[in-house]
Amino acid sequence: MPGRNATHIPDQSGRVAVVTGANSGIGYVTARELARRGASVVLACRSAARGRAAVIRLRAEVPQARAEFLPLDLADLSSVREFATAYAQRHASLDLLINNAGVMALPYGRTADGFETQFGVNHLGHFALTGLLLPRLRAAAPGARIVNVSSGFHVLGRIDPDDAGLADAGGEHGYRRWIAYGRSKTANLLFTHELARRFTAAGSPITAVAAHPGYASSNLHSGASKLEGPTLTSWAAALGNAVLAQPTSSGALPTLYAATAPGVEPDAFIGPRFGWRGAPARSWRAGWTLDDTSGELLWAASEKLTGVSYAALPR
């Protein structure tokens, strides 16, 4: 099957890609392999030190790479706006937007704008970023794609987009971090579904798809395991990472496939063939992530919360 390793990525010469959270893990591999195939890559990272170090590392691994760092903190909407402005000053168009960055199973916290951290970073930050970069994506169409990286853990959390506490995840005392993580990943898929539906209604050639890495050994899993402390759960997670998880290079393949493979359909959800590992293939998703009404309600709530409007796209 095409995409079973990075050598199957089509030539990306002349294309520009933004990869969020690209300083390490799956995001870094995604940026590196796109650069290896000729794309100009923008590493959008919260830490300037880690972002610049990642660019140096990438150029060492891919000497011909065209790569740059731009600061992006998805937990701060002012930073998202600054990134979009900086990007527009440097690039006239955008071919690939890889919304990869995320946090997993954090203790209760709030973003700079007052949203529960996981929902704020994983969904609202990327919702705002996508809307602000939409003019540059339009300038690159046809062939432009948006890839939202979700997770199989979306099954842990349905969301009610009509809930006034949508961005609070139950408040500090009602907060369950894995449920909150699942809600944010459900939001990624509902956002993809509604975005794809609106692009189709508008006759836009931009493609919105989703991907997940399966069980990949990454900083995201490692960080979540450390939060458990020295418990049976943390030991089991560490053993799973060591024995069962596929390497980061394999975990990045569904994202790369979703971003570059010919014929990927709008609103596809690409993951490992066997669920947790294997070559990229269409992945199962919960039915609630394909609900039009929920998608519309989440969209309206996200526009209100972020202040970013997609007014040019019909409902």
Secondary structure, 3 states (H helix, E strand, C coil): CCCCCHHHCCCCCCCEEEEECCCCHHHHHHHHHHHHCCCEEEEEECCHHHHHHHHHHHHHHCCCCEEEEEECCCCCHHHHHHHHHHHHHHCCCCCEEEECCCCCCCCCCECCCCCEHHHHHHHHHHHHHHHHHHHHHHHHCCCCEEEEECCHHHHHCCCCCCCCCCCCCCCHHHCCHHHHHHHHHHHHHHHHHHHHHHHHHHCCCCEEEEECCCCECCHHHHHHHHHHCCCHHHHHHHHHHHHCCECHHHHCHHHHHHHHCCCCCCCCEEEECCCCCCCEEECCCCHHHHCHHHHHHHHHHHHHHHCCCCCCCCC
